[in-house]
C-alpha cells in the first residue's frame, strides 16, 4: 500500500534548502496575474515546519507596514516556489515560534546562530 501512495507523491522541489525554525528566509514565489506571470519575494522568519510527506509545509512571518504581522504558509513540494534563500539562521530553543506573534521591535529579534 505504501508503494502505491509513494507513486502519487509530488517530486521534491530542488530549489528549497533544509529549513529550520528561526531562519530568516527570502521566498521567491511565482504569481500569476491574468496571462502574465511574475516572481514576488516574501522575506521573513520561519515560525514552524510541518513534515508530513507530500503535505509538508513551512510558515514564514514578516512585519508589513504599520507594524502589522503577516504570516504565509508555503508547501515544500510546490512548483510555484521559484527559490528559497536562507539569509541568516536564528538561534532558537523550540520548534514552534508562536511567541513572536505577540512581540514587536527589538524583542522580536533572534540571536544569530553561527555554524
Secondary structure, DSSP 4 states (H G I P E B T S, - for coil): -HHHHHHTPPPPPTT-----TT-EEEEEEEEEETTEEEEEEEEEEEEEEE--GGG-EEEEEEE-GGG-EEEEEEETT-TTEEEEEEEE-B--SSS--GGGGS--GGGG--PBPP-
